[in-house]
Amino acid sequence: MVCADEVPEGRPAPWECFRLAERAGVWPLADALKVGDTPADIAEGRSAGMRCIGITATGNEVGLDAVALAALPAAERARRLARAEARLSGADALLESAALLPAWMEGQAS
């Protein structure tokens, strides 16, 4: 974990990604993956030269937990998801939940 006060500048600057990569011994960052649920997360990953995954349905852009989201009328649920997808559109891929990440990664390896 790296906090914004540990680097010269916060997001969208790439410094937190660089610091994490340094600590983990990961390089080149073009081979790394940034997963986030805000536009700032995606911008940070792009600034660092990483591939980016946006998390839509269970992330900050929807602003609800899974139970509350499921309880919404279908039209409101669709509106919130579409807004999240639009705000995270700079990502290489969008997933509804981070729980889907392992399957997505497996599909990328094929």
C-alpha positions as CSV (number, residue, x, y, z in Angstrom):
1,M,0.0,0.0,0.0
2,V,1.2,3.5,-0.8
3,C,-0.5,6.7,0.4
4,A,-0.6,10.0,-1.4
5,D,1.6,11.6,1.3
6,E,4.4,9.2,0.5
7,V,4.9,10.5,-3.0
8,P,5.6,14.0,-4.5
9,E,2.1,14.3,-6.1
10,G,-1.1,12.3,-6.0
11,R,-3.3,11.0,-8.8
12,P,-3.4,11.3,-11.7
13,A,0.4,11.5,-11.4
14,P,1.9,8.0,-11.7
15,W,4.1,8.1,-8.5
16,E,2.0,5.8,-6.4
17,C,2.0,3.2,-9.1
18,F,5.8,3.6,-9.6
19,R,6.4,3.2,-5.8
20,L,4.2,0.1,-5.7
21,A,6.0,-1.4,-8.7
22,E,9.4,-0.6,-7.1
23,R,8.4,-2.3,-3.8
24,A,7.1,-5.4,-5.6
25,G,9.9,-5.5,-8.2
26,V,7.5,-5.3,-11.1
27,W,8.6,-3.9,-14.4
28,P,8.0,-2.9,-17.1
29,L,4.8,-1.2,-16.1
30,A,3.4,-1.8,-19.6
31,D,3.0,-5.5,-18.4
32,A,1.3,-4.5,-15.2
33,L,-2.4,-4.0,-14.6
34,K,-4.1,-1.1,-12.7
35,V,-7.5,-1.9,-11.4
36,G,-9.7,0.9,-10.1
37,D,-13.2,2.2,-9.7
38,T,-12.7,5.9,-10.2
39,P,-11.6,8.1,-13.2
40,A,-8.6,9.1,-11.1
41,D,-7.6,5.5,-10.8
42,I,-7.7,5.0,-14.6
43,A,-5.8,8.3,-15.2
44,E,-3.1,7.3,-12.7
45,G,-2.7,3.9,-14.4
46,R,-2.5,5.6,-17.9
47,S,0.1,8.1,-16.6
48,A,2.2,5.2,-15.4
49,G,1.9,3.4,-18.8
50,M,-0.2,0.5,-17.4
51,R,-3.1,-1.4,-18.8
52,C,-6.2,-0.4,-16.8
53,I,-9.4,-2.2,-15.7
54,G,-12.4,-0.2,-14.5
55,I,-14.7,-1.7,-12.0
56,T,-18.3,-0.5,-12.6
57,A,-21.2,-2.1,-10.7
58,T,-19.4,-2.6,-7.3
59,G,-17.3,0.6,-7.5
60,N,-17.5,4.2,-6.4
61,E,-19.0,5.4,-9.6
62,V,-22.3,3.6,-8.9
63,G,-22.1,4.4,-5.2
64,L,-24.2,1.5,-3.9
65,D,-23.4,-1.9,-2.5
66,A,-24.5,-4.9,-4.6
67,V,-27.7,-5.4,-2.6
68,A,-28.8,-1.8,-3.0
69,L,-27.9,-1.8,-6.7
70,A,-30.0,-5.0,-7.2
71,A,-32.9,-3.4,-5.4
72,L,-33.1,-0.5,-7.8
73,P,-35.7,-0.5,-10.6
74,A,-34.1,-1.8,-13.8
75,A,-34.1,1.5,-15.6
76,E,-32.3,3.3,-12.7
77,R,-29.8,0.4,-12.3
78,A,-29.1,0.6,-16.1
79,R,-28.7,4.4,-15.9
80,R,-26.2,4.1,-13.0
81,L,-24.2,1.4,-14.7
82,A,-24.1,3.4,-18.0
83,R,-22.9,6.5,-16.2
84,A,-20.1,4.4,-14.4
85,E,-19.1,2.9,-17.7
86,A,-18.9,6.3,-19.4
87,R,-16.8,7.8,-16.6
88,L,-14.4,4.8,-16.7
89,S,-14.3,4.6,-20.5
90,G,-10.5,5.3,-20.6
91,A,-9.9,1.8,-19.2
92,D,-8.8,-1.1,-21.5
93,A,-11.7,-3.1,-20.1
94,L,-14.7,-2.7,-17.8
95,L,-15.8,-5.3,-15.3
96,E,-18.8,-5.1,-13.0
97,S,-16.8,-6.5,-10.1
98,A,-13.2,-7.2,-9.1
99,A,-14.4,-10.7,-8.4
100,L,-14.5,-11.1,-12.2
101,L,-10.8,-10.2,-12.6
102,P,-9.3,-13.7,-12.4
103,A,-11.5,-15.0,-15.2
104,W,-10.7,-11.9,-17.3
105,M,-7.0,-12.4,-16.7
106,E,-7.3,-16.1,-17.7
107,G,-9.0,-15.0,-20.9
108,Q,-6.2,-12.6,-21.7
109,A,-3.6,-15.3,-21.3
110,S,-5.2,-17.5,-24.0
